[in-house]
Amino acid sequence: MNEATILTNAKSFVSGDGFVVRKPIPLAALNLGTNVAIAADETNAIVAKVTLANDVVFNQDIAIPYDYDEAQDHLKVRVLVSMLTLSTDDDVEVDAEAYKKRAGVALGSDVAPVKVGTVLTVAEQWIETDVSGNTLIADDILIFKLITNGGNDTSGEEVLLHAVQIEYKTDIVAFDNTDRD
């Protein structure tokens, strides 16, 4: 590895804490809710438009990484969202549900992930939902559902989903398939 490569990759490291990886998920790859459609917005960017009174934005299965360490790592779902216009629906928020699926075990109940209570505006903003902890282990599947709080009920004031990312911060460890200690 040469010096340029080290410097280029250094932006992913968090001093003393491991490194952060952000994986974008294309909007077309999401399992969109009913009446959520991919469309071009006013700037010709591709967005997922959430029609009025629709609460489920998307569902996404997230495979828990092999080196996931619940005590050290964090796992977040980041969404870039905005409102098309804003005059009546001035209290719309996004929220999330998440369900843990483990091989040989029935689907668990909502693990109630932590999210920032941010009211949406016409300005794009990143909203993060922390799904860390929740007794997740390697090879679990986290079924993540992004929802609205139901306040998007006025025509022309639809929620716009611009981007989705999975953020994973891990401590620097070597993966050994036969020994996780």
C-alpha positions in Angstrom: 0.0 0.0 0.0 1.5 3.4 -1.0 1.2 6.7 0.9 -1.6 8.0 -1.4 -3.8 5.0 -0.8 -3.2 5.2 3.0 -4.2 8.9 3.0 -7.2 8.3 0.8 -8.5 5.5 3.1 -7.7 7.3 6.3 -10.9 9.3 6.2 -12.7 6.1 7.2 -10.8 5.7 10.4 -12.0 7.1 13.7 -9.1 7.7 16.0 -9.0 5.0 18.7 -12.4 3.8 17.8 -12.2 1.7 14.7 -13.6 2.7 11.3 -16.8 3.8 9.8 -18.3 2.4 6.6 -21.3 4.0 4.9 -23.0 1.9 2.3 -25.5 3.6 0.0 -28.7 1.7 -1.0 -30.1 2.7 -4.4 -33.7 3.8 -4.1 -34.7 1.3 -6.8 -33.4 -1.5 -4.6 -35.7 -0.7 -1.7 -38.9 -2.6 -1.1 -41.1 0.6 -1.3 -44.4 0.8 0.5 -47.8 1.0 -1.2 -48.2 4.2 -3.1 -44.6 5.2 -2.8 -43.1 5.8 -6.3 -39.7 6.7 -7.8 -40.1 10.1 -9.5 -38.1 13.1 -10.6 -38.5 16.1 -8.3 -38.2 19.8 -9.3 -34.4 19.5 -9.7 -34.7 16.3 -11.8 -33.1 14.3 -9.0 -34.5 10.8 -8.5 -36.6 10.6 -5.3 -39.1 8.2 -3.7 -42.3 10.2 -3.3 -44.5 9.2 -0.4 -48.1 10.0 -1.3 -50.4 11.5 1.2 -51.7 9.5 4.2 -49.2 6.7 3.4 -47.3 5.7 6.5 -44.9 3.0 5.3 -42.0 4.4 3.2 -39.9 1.2 2.7 -38.8 -2.1 4.2 -35.1 -3.2 4.0 -33.4 -6.4 5.2 -30.0 -5.7 6.7 -27.6 -8.6 7.2 -25.6 -8.1 10.4 -21.8 -8.2 9.5 -19.7 -11.2 10.6 -17.5 -9.0 12.8 -20.3 -7.2 14.6 -19.6 -6.7 18.3 -22.6 -5.3 20.1 -20.4 -3.8 22.9 -18.1 -1.9 20.6 -19.9 -1.3 17.2 -22.8 0.8 16.0 -25.2 0.2 13.2 -27.3 3.1 11.9 -29.7 3.6 9.0 -29.4 7.1 7.6 -32.1 8.6 5.3 -32.0 11.9 3.4 -35.5 13.3 3.4 -37.5 16.5 2.9 -41.1 17.7 2.2 -42.2 18.7 -1.3 -43.9 21.8 0.1 -44.8 22.9 3.6 -47.9 24.9 4.6 -50.4 22.6 6.3 -48.4 19.5 7.2 -45.8 21.2 9.5 -45.4 18.3 12.0 -44.4 15.3 9.8 -41.6 13.1 11.1 -40.1 9.8 10.1 -39.8 7.0 12.5 -38.8 3.4 12.3 -39.6 -0.2 13.3 -37.0 -3.0 13.3 -37.4 -6.7 13.7 -34.7 -9.2 14.5 -34.6 -12.5 12.5 -32.2 -15.3 13.6 -31.9 -18.7 12.1 -34.1 -21.2 13.8 -35.9 -18.6 15.9 -39.3 -16.9 15.3 -39.3 -13.3 14.1 -39.0 -11.0 17.1 -41.1 -8.0 18.0 -40.2 -4.4 17.2 -36.9 -3.6 18.9 -37.9 0.1 19.0 -34.8 1.6 17.4 -33.6 5.1 18.6 -34.2 7.9 16.2 -33.8 11.6 16.3 -37.2 13.4 16.6 -36.8 15.8 13.7 -39.8 17.5 12.0 -39.3 17.5 8.2 -38.9 20.7 6.2 -38.5 21.5 2.5 -34.7 21.5 3.1 -33.1 18.1 2.7 -31.8 16.6 6.0 -30.2 13.4 7.2 -32.2 11.5 9.8 -30.4 8.7 11.6 -31.9 5.7 13.3 -29.7 3.8 15.6 -30.3 0.1 15.5 -27.2 -0.9 17.5 -27.5 -3.2 20.4 -30.7 -5.1 20.5 -28.8 -8.3 21.2 -27.8 -8.5 17.5 -25.1 -11.1 16.5 -23.4 -12.0 13.3 -25.7 -13.5 10.7 -28.8 -12.0 12.2 -31.1 -10.3 9.7 -32.6 -6.9 10.8 -35.8 -6.1 9.0 -35.9 -2.3 9.0 -39.1 -0.4 8.2 -39.1 3.4 7.7 -42.5 5.0 8.5 -43.9 8.4 8.9 -45.9 9.6 11.9 -49.0 9.8 9.8 -49.0 13.7 9.6 -48.4 13.7 5.8 -52.1 14.0 4.8 -52.3 17.0 2.5 -52.0 16.7 -1.3 -48.9 18.4 -2.6 -47.0 18.1 0.7 -45.5 14.7 0.1 -42.5 13.3 1.9 -39.5 12.9 -0.5 -36.9 10.2 0.2 -33.6 11.2 -1.5 -31.1 8.7 -0.3 -30.6 5.8 2.1 -27.3 4.6 3.7 -26.3 1.9 6.2 -23.6 3.2 8.5 -21.5 0.6 10.3 -18.7 1.5 12.8 -16.6 -1.4 13.8 -13.6 -1.8 16.0 -10.6 -3.1 14.1 -10.6 -6.8 14.5 -9.6 -9.8 12.5 -12.4 -12.1 11.5 -12.0 -15.8 12.3 -14.9 -18.0 11.2 -14.1 -20.7 13.7 -13.5 -18.5 16.8 -15.4 -15.3 17.6 -13.7 -14.7 21.0 
